[in-house]
Every structure is written in structure tokens, then in C-alpha cells.
Amino acid sequence: MPKIYRLTEEGKEYLEKGLPERRLVELLKEEPSHFIKMEEAIKKIKNFHIAIKWATERGWVEIKSGGLILKRYPEEILPEEEALKKIEKGEKVEEDILKVLIRRKLVKEVSLEKEELERKFAGKEITDLEPEILKFGIWRKVKFKKYDVTLESKRIYPGKPHPYRQIINEVRKKLLALGFVEVKGPYVELNFWNCDALFMPSDHPARSIHDIFMLKNPRYGKILDKKLWERVEKTHLNGWRTGSKGWGNWDFDLARRLILRSQCTAVSARILYRLEKKHLPFKMFLIDKVFRPDVIDAKHFIEFEQCEGIVVGKGLNLKHLLGYLKEIAVEVVGAEKVKFKPSYFPFTEPSVEALAWHPKLGWVEYGGAGIFRPEVTLPLGIDVPVLAWGLGFGRLAMIKLGIDDIRYLYSDNLEWLRNKELV
């Protein structure tokens, strides 16, 4: 069977720009001393390892004093250079030169025998118009399969954002547009920030509003600001100068325990501690994971995203807080109906529970909110009202996505992920 040879992409490049060894000696020829440092040559010559191999074998260059020196410049055209031109034109070349070019992967053998292709497609219906069929005119002799335009085409599932992640990103953009600053905080947290700085008592049912994952190792974290701890301790023991009587006790070791944060309000406490008065008024938010031991069902999971937010400034009141909660649920997430009812949290007064209407589940609690108590703000150095909320973002996303099981937010069900429309 006759053989046909074609230049590879590398062969085409060398035909156009010259062999690497040719380019190397041309570079040396241009140097006044016919010498170039090795590192400079590596930078200037593409495929330098190929260039130096063939240039040294041909006796054109010599490695000397950390560089290359030109020994002989080849004025003649190399057989390989001539062969590349011939193969490009479809002309024959000598067998030994051809073997060298194939070994250098500059030439490849292509089997395009017309009779072979005719035998291949004889008696068959062709569905694809391949280049070889056009090149050799075989399309004139073969039968093409007819297209049935009424058949349903194959479904294509392109890559797209995860529905839950898309909602998080959309809400993030809208909150940023409202002038909020986005912040971050650690998953592994000091119990101090998660509970004690928020005036949650060490030994009282008020700390049991939700369970907490405790770390076994390491068990304790570091105290970085002893004065802050002293203020919080006094607030728990006797109210300090907040006007409160405190709780009457405080467990120092419990405050030092490392935990998985159970609420993003821990981040709010950290931010308030670092907040300077010159930055007031101030609005911040955080959409991130929290972790709580729980029985997994359609509405509950052991980890979930919480949308935490605080607004700090003079003259703020409950009316402002309810306005923010409604705007987030209705305008940002798309809930149809929202309502609020009084609630209790150790760190806010007054406190409210926010509920949104779900078409299948009815009224779903999506978060708690309130105005931080002085027992929280004063030890942290804040003497103006602070509106605060922690929203169960997963439940808001359920409303937006029209699902009735929170576990779908973390599902690896490809059928659901592929067919769920973007929101």
C-alpha cells in the first residue's frame, strides 16, 4: 500500500522558522564573540534541549565556560531542511532522511488510500461527512443516512452554578449593593466569642438554646486580650457597669473551650470588638457555615449556612430591624409572606423570630433577631444600638428554589442538579 507522509505541527513550525539547531547557531553567529551564556540561550531558543543536542552532534557548537561557543557555522542547506520542503510539497525524499525526521517527530505517516476507504464504506449508510470522503470524492458513490428532523435531539447538560451557591452569590451581591461590608470568621471558634461575649450564661438554660460541637483535641484556645475577658467576666458575675445584675457566675475554663461555631453571631462579636467609632455608622454581613448537633430531617441538618448581619449606629430601633428582615426575605430572597413574633435570646432585647411562608411546609422559621443588650455591646466597647440577626439561609433558599427538603441543598443527585432551573 502506498504510503503518504505529512508534516507534524512541530515539523510545520521548523519549516517556517528553521530547525532549533539552525536557530541556535544563527544566534551565536550574531554575537560579537560567537559566545553566549547557557541561561541566556535557554531563554532565547525554543526547544533548547533539542537545539543543543543536534548542534553539538553536528560539531557546530561547543559547551565551554558555562556557555556555548560557535565552532562552525553551516552555510549549506541540511538534508533534513530540504526534506521538510519536499514533504510539504508532496514530493518523495530519501529513506534514511525520512527515518530521521520520523524519529524527530517532524513527519508522520498517513494512510489515506482511496481504495481502502471505498472498501470501508461500501454498502454502508454514512452519517458523518469525514474529510477523507471529501478529499477523494468518495461522497459521490456512497449513500448518506437521511436526517429525521422530527426526532427529539439528545439533551445536553452544560456546566452551571449549583442552585444553592447561585442564591448565596445573588444575595451577597444585593447586600453589598445595600452598603453592607462582607466579613469572614473561623469555623473553629473560642466558646468565649460564640457564647460568653454574647452574654450567654455558663450554667443556665439560656445557654441551651442550641447544642454545640466541642473539640476533643486541642480542647482550649488562647486568651489574647485579658482586659476584655475581665470585662466579660464582671458582666457575667455582677453586670459590671451595664445596669444588669449579671448571672452570678462564670466558668473561665468553659469560655476557653474550642468549638465548632454554632452561630455566626460569634463573628459579629469579634467585629464589634475591633470596630472603631470613626467607622460608624456601620453595616456588615456574613453568609457562612455553622454547626449544631441535630436530628437530620427535612428542615434540620447538622451544618447549614447562616446569614449574619449587624447594623451599628445612633437612633436605631426595632422598626429598622424589622424593615431589614423583611427586605432580605421578600426583596432579596423572594419570599411571598413574612411575619414576626416575640422571642428570647440571651444577647438581644427585644428579640424576634422571623417566619416566611413556604408553599408546601407552611410558615417556616428562617431566623432570629434583636437589638444587642448592653451586656454584649459595652464590654466590647460599643455604646450605640446594634441591630443583629442570624438567618437560617438554607430555609430561605428552600423557598427560593421551591423545595421542601433542606437536604436537597447539599444533594449529589445529578438528575435534580441537571434539571433544576437557574434562579
C-alpha positions as CSV (number, residue, x, y, z in Angstrom):
1,M,0.0,0.0,0.0
2,P,1.4,3.4,-1.0
3,K,2.5,5.5,2.0
4,I,1.8,9.2,2.4
5,Y,3.7,11.4,4.7
6,R,2.7,14.7,6.3
7,L,4.5,17.2,8.4
8,T,3.5,17.3,12.1
9,E,2.7,20.6,13.8
10,E,6.3,20.7,15.0
11,G,7.6,19.9,11.5
12,K,5.5,22.8,10.1
13,E,6.9,25.1,12.7
14,Y,10.5,24.1,11.9
15,L,9.8,24.5,8.2
16,E,8.7,28.1,8.8
17,K,11.1,29.2,11.4
18,G,14.1,26.8,11.0
19,L,15.4,23.8,12.9
20,P,16.2,24.5,16.6
21,E,19.9,23.8,15.9
22,R,19.9,26.2,13.0
23,R,18.4,28.9,15.1
24,L,21.0,28.3,17.8
25,V,24.0,28.8,15.5
26,E,22.4,31.8,14.0
27,L,22.1,33.3,17.5
28,L,25.8,32.6,18.2
29,K,26.8,34.0,14.8
30,E,25.2,37.3,15.7
31,E,27.1,37.5,19.0
32,P,30.4,39.6,18.6
33,S,32.4,36.9,20.4
34,H,30.3,34.0,19.0
35,F,29.7,33.1,22.6
36,I,26.6,33.1,24.7
37,K,25.8,32.1,28.3
38,M,23.8,29.0,28.8
39,E,21.0,30.6,30.7
40,E,20.6,33.3,28.1
41,A,20.5,30.8,25.3
42,I,17.8,28.8,27.1
43,K,15.6,31.9,27.3
44,K,16.1,32.8,23.6
45,I,15.8,29.4,21.9
46,K,12.6,27.4,22.0
47,N,13.2,23.7,22.4
48,F,16.8,24.4,23.6
49,H,17.4,20.8,24.6
50,I,16.8,19.7,21.0
51,A,18.9,22.5,19.6
52,I,22.0,21.8,21.7
53,K,21.7,18.0,21.1
54,W,21.8,18.3,17.4
55,A,24.2,21.3,17.2
56,T,26.8,19.5,19.3
57,E,26.4,16.2,17.4
58,R,27.0,18.1,14.2
59,G,30.1,19.8,15.6
60,W,28.6,23.3,15.2
61,V,28.9,24.4,18.9
62,E,30.9,23.5,21.9
63,I,30.0,23.8,25.6
64,K,32.6,25.9,27.3
65,S,32.9,28.2,30.4
66,G,29.3,27.9,31.4
67,G,28.1,28.8,27.9
68,L,28.2,27.9,24.2
69,I,30.7,28.9,21.6
70,L,30.3,28.7,17.9
71,K,32.8,26.3,16.2
72,R,31.4,26.2,12.7
73,Y,28.5,27.9,11.0
74,P,26.8,25.6,8.4
75,E,26.4,27.6,5.2
76,E,24.9,24.6,3.4
77,I,21.3,23.6,3.5
78,L,20.8,20.4,5.6
79,P,19.2,17.3,4.0
80,E,16.6,17.5,6.8
81,E,15.7,21.1,5.9
82,E,15.4,20.2,2.2
83,A,13.3,17.1,3.0
84,L,10.8,19.2,5.0
85,K,10.2,21.4,2.0
86,K,9.8,18.3,-0.3
87,I,7.3,16.6,2.1
88,E,5.3,19.8,2.4
89,K,5.0,19.8,-1.5
90,G,4.2,16.0,-1.5
91,E,7.5,15.0,-3.1
92,K,9.5,12.0,-2.3
93,V,12.6,12.1,0.0
94,E,15.4,9.6,0.7
95,E,14.5,6.8,3.1
96,D,17.3,7.4,5.6
97,I,16.4,11.2,5.9
98,L,12.8,10.2,6.2
99,K,13.6,7.9,9.2
100,V,15.5,10.7,10.9
101,L,12.5,13.1,10.5
102,I,10.0,10.5,11.8
103,R,12.3,9.8,14.8
104,R,12.4,13.5,15.5
105,K,8.6,13.5,15.2
106,L,8.6,16.1,12.5
107,V,6.9,13.8,10.0
108,K,4.1,11.3,10.3
109,E,2.8,8.5,8.1
110,V,-0.8,9.0,6.9
111,S,-2.8,6.1,5.4
112,L,-5.3,7.7,3.0
113,E,-5.6,5.1,0.3
114,K,-8.7,5.8,-1.8
115,E,-9.5,2.1,-2.5
116,E,-9.2,1.3,1.2
117,L,-11.7,4.0,2.1
118,E,-14.1,2.8,-0.7
119,R,-14.0,-0.7,0.8
120,K,-14.5,0.7,4.3
121,F,-17.7,2.5,3.3
122,A,-19.0,0.0,0.7
123,G,-22.7,-0.9,1.3
124,K,-23.0,1.3,4.4
125,E,-25.1,4.3,5.2
126,I,-22.8,7.2,6.2
127,T,-23.8,9.6,8.9
128,D,-20.7,11.7,9.2
129,L,-19.0,13.6,6.3
130,E,-15.4,12.9,7.1
131,P,-12.5,14.9,5.4
132,E,-11.2,11.9,3.6
133,I,-14.6,11.3,2.0
134,L,-14.5,14.8,0.5
135,K,-10.8,14.7,-0.4
136,F,-11.0,11.5,-2.5
137,G,-14.5,12.2,-4.0
138,I,-15.9,9.1,-2.3
139,W,-19.1,11.1,-1.4
140,R,-20.2,10.7,-5.0
141,K,-20.5,6.9,-4.6
142,V,-21.7,6.3,-1.0
143,K,-25.2,6.5,0.5
144,F,-25.9,9.1,3.2
145,K,-28.3,8.4,6.0
146,K,-31.3,10.8,5.9
147,Y,-32.0,13.0,8.9
148,D,-35.3,12.8,10.7
149,V,-35.8,16.4,11.9
150,T,-38.9,15.3,13.9
151,L,-36.8,13.2,16.4
152,E,-36.0,14.6,19.8
153,S,-32.4,15.6,19.9
154,K,-30.0,14.4,22.6
155,R,-30.2,16.5,25.8
156,I,-27.0,18.4,26.6
157,Y,-26.2,19.2,30.2
158,P,-23.8,22.1,30.3
159,G,-21.9,23.2,33.4
160,K,-23.8,25.7,35.5
161,P,-23.7,27.1,39.1
162,H,-25.1,24.9,41.9
163,P,-28.6,26.4,42.6
164,Y,-27.8,26.9,46.3
165,R,-24.5,28.5,45.6
166,Q,-26.1,30.7,43.0
167,I,-28.6,32.0,45.5
168,I,-25.9,32.7,48.1
169,N,-23.9,34.7,45.5
170,E,-27.0,36.7,44.4
171,V,-27.9,37.6,48.0
172,R,-24.3,38.5,48.6
173,K,-24.3,40.9,45.7
174,K,-27.6,42.5,46.8
175,L,-26.4,43.1,50.4
176,L,-23.2,44.6,49.1
177,A,-25.3,46.9,46.9
178,L,-27.2,48.0,50.0
179,G,-23.9,49.2,51.6
180,F,-23.1,46.2,53.8
181,V,-19.5,45.1,54.3
182,E,-18.8,41.4,53.9
183,V,-16.7,39.8,56.7
184,K,-15.3,36.3,57.5
185,G,-14.6,34.3,60.6
186,P,-13.2,31.0,61.7
187,Y,-15.1,27.7,61.8
188,V,-13.2,26.5,64.9
189,E,-14.0,29.2,67.5
190,L,-13.4,30.0,71.1
191,N,-16.5,29.3,73.2
192,F,-15.9,32.8,74.6
193,W,-16.8,34.5,71.3
194,N,-19.6,32.0,70.5
195,C,-21.3,32.3,73.9
196,D,-19.7,34.3,76.7
197,A,-19.1,37.6,74.8
198,L,-22.8,37.3,73.8
199,F,-23.9,37.2,77.5
200,M,-24.9,33.5,77.3
201,P,-24.5,32.2,80.9
202,S,-22.1,29.4,81.8
203,D,-24.6,27.4,83.8
204,H,-28.1,28.2,82.9
205,P,-30.8,27.0,80.5
206,A,-30.3,30.2,78.5
207,R,-27.1,28.6,77.0
208,S,-29.1,25.6,75.8
209,I,-30.9,27.5,73.0
210,H,-28.8,25.3,70.7
211,D,-26.3,22.5,71.1
212,I,-22.6,22.8,70.4
213,F,-19.9,20.6,69.0
214,M,-16.9,20.6,71.4
215,L,-13.3,19.8,70.1
216,K,-11.6,17.0,71.9
217,N,-8.1,18.0,70.8
218,P,-7.0,20.7,71.2
219,R,-9.5,21.5,74.0
220,Y,-8.6,25.1,74.8
221,G,-7.7,28.2,72.9
222,K,-5.5,31.3,73.7
223,I,-6.6,34.4,75.6
224,L,-5.4,37.4,73.6
225,D,-7.0,40.3,75.5
226,K,-7.1,39.8,79.2
227,K,-8.8,43.1,79.9
228,L,-11.7,42.1,77.6
229,W,-12.1,38.8,79.4
230,E,-12.1,40.7,82.7
231,R,-14.9,42.9,81.5
232,V,-17.0,40.0,80.2
233,E,-16.3,38.1,83.5
234,K,-17.5,41.0,85.6
235,T,-20.6,41.4,83.4
236,H,-21.5,37.8,83.9
237,L,-20.8,37.9,87.7
238,N,-22.5,41.2,88.6
239,G,-23.4,43.1,85.5
240,W,-20.3,45.3,85.6
241,R,-21.4,48.9,84.6
242,T,-24.2,47.8,82.3
243,G,-27.0,48.2,84.8
244,S,-27.6,44.5,84.9
245,K,-27.2,42.1,87.8
246,G,-25.4,39.6,85.6
247,W,-25.8,35.8,86.0
248,G,-23.9,35.5,89.3
249,N,-21.4,33.0,87.9
250,W,-18.9,32.5,85.1
251,D,-16.9,29.4,84.0
252,F,-13.5,30.5,82.8
253,D,-12.4,27.1,81.5
254,L,-15.7,26.7,79.6
255,A,-15.1,30.0,77.9
256,R,-11.6,28.8,76.8
257,R,-13.0,25.6,75.1
258,L,-12.6,25.3,71.4
259,I,-15.8,24.5,69.5
260,L,-17.3,24.5,66.0
261,R,-19.1,27.7,65.9
262,S,-22.8,27.3,66.3
263,Q,-23.8,30.8,65.2
264,C,-22.2,33.4,63.0
265,T,-23.0,35.9,65.8
266,A,-19.6,34.9,67.1
267,V,-18.2,36.8,64.1
268,S,-20.3,39.8,64.9
269,A,-18.9,39.9,68.4
270,R,-15.3,39.8,67.0
271,I,-16.2,42.6,64.6
272,L,-17.7,44.8,67.3
273,Y,-14.6,44.3,69.4
274,R,-12.4,45.7,66.6
275,L,-14.8,48.4,65.4
276,E,-13.6,52.0,65.9
277,K,-16.1,54.8,66.4
278,K,-14.8,56.7,63.4
279,H,-16.2,53.9,61.2
280,L,-19.8,54.4,62.5
281,P,-22.5,54.0,61.2
282,F,-21.5,50.5,60.1
283,K,-23.3,47.6,58.4
284,M,-21.8,44.2,57.9
285,F,-22.9,40.7,56.8
286,L,-21.6,37.2,56.7
287,I,-23.0,34.1,54.8
288,D,-21.2,31.1,56.1
289,K,-21.5,27.7,57.7
290,V,-22.4,27.0,61.3
291,F,-22.5,23.6,63.0
292,R,-25.1,22.2,65.5
293,P,-25.8,18.6,66.7
294,D,-29.3,17.9,65.5
295,V,-31.6,15.1,64.2
296,I,-31.4,15.3,60.4
297,D,-34.8,15.7,58.7
298,A,-36.5,17.8,56.0
299,K,-36.0,21.0,58.0
300,H,-32.8,20.3,60.0
301,F,-29.2,19.5,59.3
302,I,-26.0,19.4,61.4
303,E,-24.4,22.1,59.3
304,F,-26.1,24.9,57.4
305,E,-25.4,28.4,56.1
306,Q,-26.4,31.3,58.3
307,C,-26.8,34.9,57.1
308,E,-25.5,37.0,59.9
309,G,-25.9,40.8,59.9
310,I,-25.4,43.7,62.2
311,V,-26.2,47.4,61.8
312,V,-24.4,49.8,64.2
313,G,-25.4,53.4,64.7
314,K,-27.2,56.0,66.7
315,G,-31.0,56.1,66.8
316,L,-31.6,52.6,65.6
317,N,-34.7,50.7,66.9
318,L,-36.9,47.7,66.4
319,K,-38.7,49.2,63.4
320,H,-35.5,49.5,61.5
321,L,-34.6,45.9,62.3
322,L,-37.9,44.5,61.1
323,G,-37.5,46.5,57.9
324,Y,-34.1,44.9,57.2
325,L,-35.5,41.4,57.9
326,K,-38.5,41.9,55.6
327,E,-36.3,43.3,52.8
328,I,-33.9,40.4,52.9
329,A,-36.7,37.8,52.9
330,V,-39.0,39.5,50.3
331,E,-36.9,41.6,48.1
332,V,-33.6,39.7,48.2
333,V,-34.8,36.1,48.5
334,G,-38.3,36.3,47.1
335,A,-40.5,35.1,50.0
336,E,-44.2,35.9,49.4
337,K,-45.2,36.5,53.0
338,V,-43.2,37.3,56.2
339,K,-44.3,37.6,59.8
340,F,-42.6,38.2,63.1
341,K,-43.3,37.0,66.7
342,P,-41.7,37.8,70.0
343,S,-38.9,35.5,71.1
344,Y,-36.0,35.2,73.5
345,F,-32.2,35.2,73.0
346,P,-29.8,35.8,75.8
347,F,-27.9,38.5,73.9
348,T,-30.8,40.6,72.4
349,E,-33.6,42.6,73.9
350,P,-36.1,43.0,72.4
351,S,-35.9,39.7,70.4
352,V,-38.0,38.5,67.5
353,E,-38.4,35.3,65.5
354,A,-38.8,35.7,61.7
355,L,-41.0,33.4,59.7
356,A,-41.6,33.1,55.9
357,W,-44.3,31.3,54.0
358,H,-43.4,28.1,52.2
359,P,-46.0,26.7,49.7
360,K,-45.6,23.1,51.0
361,L,-44.3,23.5,54.5
362,G,-46.4,26.5,55.6
363,W,-44.8,29.0,57.9
364,V,-41.0,28.3,58.3
365,E,-38.8,29.9,60.8
366,Y,-35.9,31.4,59.0
367,G,-34.0,33.2,61.7
368,G,-33.8,35.1,64.9
369,A,-33.0,38.8,65.5
370,G,-33.0,41.6,68.0
371,I,-31.1,44.5,69.4
372,F,-27.9,43.6,71.3
373,R,-28.1,44.1,75.0
374,P,-25.8,46.5,76.8
375,E,-24.2,43.4,78.5
376,V,-23.0,42.5,75.0
377,T,-22.0,45.8,73.5
378,L,-20.5,47.7,76.4
379,P,-17.7,45.2,77.3
380,L,-16.9,45.2,73.5
381,G,-16.5,49.0,73.6
382,I,-19.8,49.9,71.7
383,D,-22.2,52.5,73.3
384,V,-24.7,52.8,70.4
385,P,-27.6,50.5,69.4
386,V,-26.7,47.4,67.4
387,L,-29.3,45.6,65.3
388,A,-28.4,42.0,64.8
389,W,-29.8,38.9,63.0
390,G,-28.9,35.4,62.3
391,L,-30.9,33.9,59.5
392,G,-31.1,30.2,58.5
393,F,-30.1,30.8,54.9
394,G,-30.9,27.2,53.9
395,R,-34.6,27.7,54.7
396,L,-34.7,30.9,52.8
397,A,-33.1,29.1,49.9
398,M,-35.8,26.3,50.1
399,I,-38.4,29.0,49.5
400,K,-36.5,30.4,46.6
401,L,-35.9,27.0,45.0
402,G,-39.3,25.7,45.7
403,I,-38.1,22.6,47.5
404,D,-39.5,21.0,50.7
405,D,-36.4,19.2,52.0
406,I,-33.3,21.0,53.2
407,R,-31.1,18.0,52.3
408,Y,-31.5,18.8,48.6
409,L,-29.3,21.9,49.2
410,Y,-26.3,19.5,49.7
411,S,-27.5,16.8,47.4
412,D,-25.3,15.0,44.8
413,N,-28.5,13.9,42.9
414,L,-27.3,14.6,39.3
415,E,-30.9,14.3,38.0
416,W,-32.1,17.1,40.2
417,L,-29.0,19.2,39.7
418,R,-29.1,18.8,35.9
419,N,-32.8,19.7,35.6
420,K,-33.1,22.4,38.3
421,E,-33.6,25.7,36.5
422,L,-31.3,28.6,37.4
423,V,-32.9,31.2,39.6
